[in-house]
Amino acid sequence: MITSNVFEEKRKPGDIDLVLEICNILALMNHPRPDNWIGDSTVREAIGAAPKLQRFLINRYWRVQLGLCSVSTTRERFCLVDTGSDADYLKIFRDAIAPSIINLKLAF
């Protein structure tokens, strides 16, 4: 089986922008600063990248942030899936991760 290196993939016209989609989800959930998290160097690297790399970097960022919380966030970190469709990823993010980001006041 041939696999591609996620770091070498180039963004194509029409590719989904997962960084923007996550900002939109946080905004719809009334996060006071839905784009505050994109100032992190890990996430800045994701801006303009191919969707697979964006997902990898977004997941890395949120796994670290959630892992630093004083309450258990194992479920949320488990839901940061690296495979599957972008639509499913965003639905899982909206339903299982974003509410905790809001409740734990992450990236405020």
Backbone bond lengths (Angstrom), bond angles and torsions (degrees), N, CA, C in turn:
res aa  C-N    CA-C-N  psi(-1)  N-CA   C-N-CA  omega(-1)  CA-C   N-CA-C  phi
1 M - - - 1.453 - - 1.532 109.00 -
2 I 1.309 116.18 132.32 1.459 121.89 178.43 1.521 107.99 -95.72
3 T 1.308 115.82 130.06 1.459 119.95 176.81 1.519 108.72 -120.29
4 S 1.303 116.53 149.83 1.462 119.86 178.70 1.520 109.13 -98.25
5 N 1.296 115.02 153.95 1.450 121.24 177.05 1.523 108.02 -83.62
6 V 1.305 116.52 119.46 1.465 122.21 -176.36 1.527 111.07 -58.51
7 F 1.324 117.97 -26.71 1.456 120.97 -178.86 1.521 112.59 -78.68
8 E 1.316 117.46 -15.62 1.461 121.23 -178.53 1.521 113.21 -98.13
9 E 1.323 117.87 -12.89 1.459 120.66 -178.80 1.520 110.33 -68.37
10 K 1.316 115.24 140.45 1.469 121.76 179.43 1.519 109.68 -101.86
11 R 1.312 115.78 147.22 1.459 121.75 176.02 1.527 108.55 -67.80
12 K 1.328 115.51 138.80 1.466 121.51 179.73 1.529 109.15 -112.50
13 P 1.333 116.62 153.27 1.467 118.78 175.73 1.531 109.85 -56.60
14 G 1.308 115.55 135.18 1.454 120.63 179.35 1.518 114.74 89.20
15 D 1.345 118.47 -7.01 1.467 120.91 177.32 1.526 109.98 -61.89
16 I 1.307 115.29 143.59 1.457 121.21 175.67 1.528 109.48 -66.30
17 D 1.322 116.54 145.13 1.463 122.20 176.21 1.525 107.09 -104.18
18 L 1.325 115.78 97.25 1.465 120.28 -176.25 1.524 112.65 -67.16
19 V 1.325 117.55 -30.65 1.468 119.86 177.08 1.529 109.19 -62.39
20 L 1.317 116.95 -48.41 1.461 121.19 178.60 1.525 111.00 -63.09
21 E 1.314 117.40 -41.33 1.470 121.02 -179.73 1.528 111.23 -62.77
22 I 1.324 117.78 -41.05 1.474 120.90 177.85 1.527 109.88 -65.57
23 C 1.337 117.25 -41.58 1.475 119.86 176.00 1.519 110.32 -59.22
24 N 1.322 117.04 -41.95 1.469 120.93 179.52 1.527 111.41 -64.31
25 I 1.323 117.28 -41.01 1.468 120.83 177.76 1.527 109.90 -61.40
26 L 1.328 116.61 -47.05 1.463 120.22 -179.31 1.531 110.74 -63.65
27 A 1.326 117.08 -38.27 1.467 120.35 178.16 1.529 110.75 -64.74
28 L 1.325 117.00 -43.13 1.467 120.66 178.78 1.523 112.01 -63.78
29 M 1.321 116.45 -24.57 1.465 120.77 179.29 1.530 111.18 -94.47
30 N 1.324 115.58 12.74 1.470 122.73 176.09 1.520 114.47 66.02
31 H 1.315 117.10 31.58 1.461 119.66 171.34 1.530 106.45 -63.93
32 P 1.326 118.82 132.42 1.462 119.79 -175.54 1.531 114.09 -66.49
33 R 1.315 117.33 -24.36 1.469 121.20 -179.84 1.534 108.50 -140.05
34 P 1.317 117.84 72.32 1.464 121.44 -170.67 1.526 115.50 -63.81
35 D 1.327 116.94 -16.64 1.460 118.80 178.35 1.526 112.44 -109.86
36 N 1.306 117.53 9.69 1.462 121.44 -178.33 1.531 111.80 -62.65
37 W 1.303 117.56 -33.92 1.468 122.46 -176.08 1.527 112.55 -69.07
38 I 1.341 118.30 -20.11 1.467 118.89 -176.92 1.524 112.62 -76.70
39 G 1.325 117.48 -2.92 1.458 120.60 174.92 1.515 113.28 -76.68
40 D 1.321 117.12 -14.31 1.462 121.35 178.99 1.529 109.73 -68.42
41 S 1.326 116.85 142.52 1.464 120.33 -176.59 1.521 112.66 -60.93
42 T 1.325 118.07 -34.08 1.464 121.09 177.62 1.517 110.59 -63.00
43 V 1.305 116.40 -43.33 1.463 120.67 -177.21 1.528 110.23 -75.68
44 R 1.317 118.26 -36.58 1.468 120.04 177.44 1.521 110.89 -56.86
45 E 1.324 116.14 -35.35 1.465 120.78 177.39 1.529 111.12 -64.29
46 A 1.324 117.30 -26.67 1.465 121.88 -178.49 1.524 112.87 -78.32
47 I 1.312 117.15 -22.59 1.468 120.48 -177.41 1.527 109.10 -65.36
48 G 1.324 115.30 123.56 1.455 121.00 179.97 1.522 114.43 82.53
49 A 1.322 117.22 1.52 1.467 121.23 -179.91 1.527 110.27 -85.78
50 A 1.324 115.96 167.28 1.461 121.21 175.34 1.532 108.93 -65.18
51 P 1.327 117.49 152.05 1.466 120.58 -175.76 1.532 115.25 -55.18
52 K 1.321 119.08 -37.65 1.470 119.62 179.92 1.524 111.15 -63.98
53 L 1.329 116.62 -41.30 1.459 119.93 177.57 1.518 110.20 -69.53
54 Q 1.327 117.10 -39.59 1.462 119.31 176.30 1.523 110.37 -56.66
55 R 1.323 116.63 -47.70 1.472 119.96 -178.34 1.524 110.60 -61.25
56 F 1.320 116.86 -44.75 1.465 121.39 179.10 1.527 110.59 -57.07
57 L 1.328 117.00 -47.99 1.466 121.16 -176.84 1.530 111.76 -72.74
58 I 1.325 117.69 -39.10 1.472 121.06 176.15 1.532 109.48 -60.84
59 N 1.317 116.31 -46.70 1.462 120.04 179.99 1.516 111.26 -62.44
60 R 1.324 116.81 -41.50 1.473 119.75 178.99 1.524 110.09 -60.35
61 Y 1.325 116.81 -45.41 1.456 120.74 179.95 1.532 111.39 -60.39
62 W 1.344 117.17 -51.55 1.463 119.42 -175.45 1.526 111.97 -71.16
63 R 1.322 118.68 -30.74 1.470 119.68 175.73 1.524 110.60 -62.95
64 V 1.320 116.90 -41.73 1.469 120.13 178.53 1.527 109.83 -65.84
65 Q 1.330 117.18 -49.00 1.467 120.21 -178.44 1.519 111.65 -59.65
66 L 1.319 116.51 -46.49 1.461 120.49 179.38 1.523 111.49 -67.03
67 G 1.311 117.01 -35.54 1.462 121.19 -179.98 1.516 113.36 -67.62
68 L 1.314 117.43 -22.19 1.465 121.50 179.93 1.531 112.97 -83.86
69 C 1.313 117.30 -6.45 1.472 121.04 -178.24 1.525 110.93 -71.00
70 S 1.313 115.30 152.35 1.466 120.33 -178.99 1.527 112.49 -80.79
71 V 1.326 117.35 -8.21 1.469 122.05 176.21 1.524 108.39 -109.24
72 S 1.310 116.24 161.09 1.463 119.86 179.93 1.530 110.82 -67.33
73 T 1.310 115.19 129.61 1.468 121.92 175.66 1.534 109.50 -127.05
74 T 1.307 115.60 27.34 1.465 120.06 -179.25 1.521 111.24 -58.99
75 R 1.321 117.35 -43.82 1.464 120.57 -179.36 1.520 111.11 -60.03
76 E 1.327 116.61 -46.68 1.455 120.57 -178.67 1.529 111.09 -63.77
77 R 1.317 116.63 -43.94 1.471 119.51 179.91 1.525 111.02 -65.83
78 F 1.314 117.41 -34.45 1.464 121.38 176.75 1.536 110.37 -64.65
79 C 1.330 116.21 -32.94 1.467 120.84 -178.81 1.529 113.64 -76.52
80 L 1.305 118.65 -8.11 1.466 121.20 175.90 1.523 108.52 -80.65
81 V 1.320 115.07 78.32 1.466 121.73 -172.52 1.521 111.07 -79.24
82 D 1.319 114.85 143.98 1.459 121.07 -178.69 1.526 113.00 -95.74
83 T 1.317 117.59 -9.57 1.460 121.26 -178.11 1.523 109.30 -127.23
84 G 1.324 116.02 171.53 1.455 121.13 -179.99 1.508 111.41 101.65
85 S 1.316 115.53 177.52 1.464 120.21 -177.18 1.532 110.94 -73.16
86 D 1.313 115.35 154.62 1.463 120.02 176.64 1.524 111.08 -63.30
87 A 1.338 116.47 -37.29 1.469 120.35 179.32 1.528 110.73 -62.04
88 D 1.328 116.96 -44.54 1.469 120.30 178.33 1.518 110.79 -65.46
89 Y 1.329 116.38 -41.66 1.471 121.16 179.07 1.531 110.15 -57.39
90 L 1.329 116.39 -47.66 1.462 120.19 -178.04 1.530 111.67 -67.88
91 K 1.315 117.81 -35.96 1.471 121.01 176.67 1.528 110.23 -64.49
92 I 1.325 116.43 -45.03 1.472 120.29 177.92 1.517 110.02 -63.20
93 F 1.323 116.98 -42.82 1.463 120.15 178.96 1.524 110.21 -59.80
94 R 1.333 116.04 -46.95 1.471 121.01 -178.91 1.524 111.65 -62.09
95 D 1.336 116.63 -43.82 1.461 120.86 -172.70 1.525 114.30 -84.70
96 A 1.328 117.50 -32.08 1.469 119.64 -170.82 1.524 114.83 -115.29
97 I 1.312 118.14 -22.15 1.464 119.72 -173.90 1.528 111.70 -110.74
98 A 1.329 116.71 -48.73 1.469 120.18 -177.44 1.528 113.53 -56.18
99 P 1.342 119.85 -41.74 1.472 117.87 178.52 1.536 112.49 -58.55
100 S 1.322 116.88 -37.17 1.464 119.54 178.80 1.518 111.44 -71.43
101 I 1.327 116.90 -35.87 1.467 120.13 176.14 1.521 109.03 -58.79
102 I 1.322 116.72 -43.71 1.471 121.62 178.99 1.528 110.26 -66.36
103 N 1.318 116.92 -51.50 1.470 121.48 -176.26 1.527 112.35 -62.60
104 L 1.321 116.90 -35.21 1.467 120.76 -179.07 1.536 112.47 -89.00
105 K 1.353 115.08 0.51 1.465 121.58 178.85 1.533 111.98 56.69
106 L 1.331 115.40 45.47 1.466 119.57 178.24 1.520 110.19 -85.12
107 A 1.320 115.53 143.90 1.475 123.35 179.53 1.514 111.98 58.47
108 F 1.328 117.73 34.43 1.478 121.37 178.10 1.505 109.57 -84.04
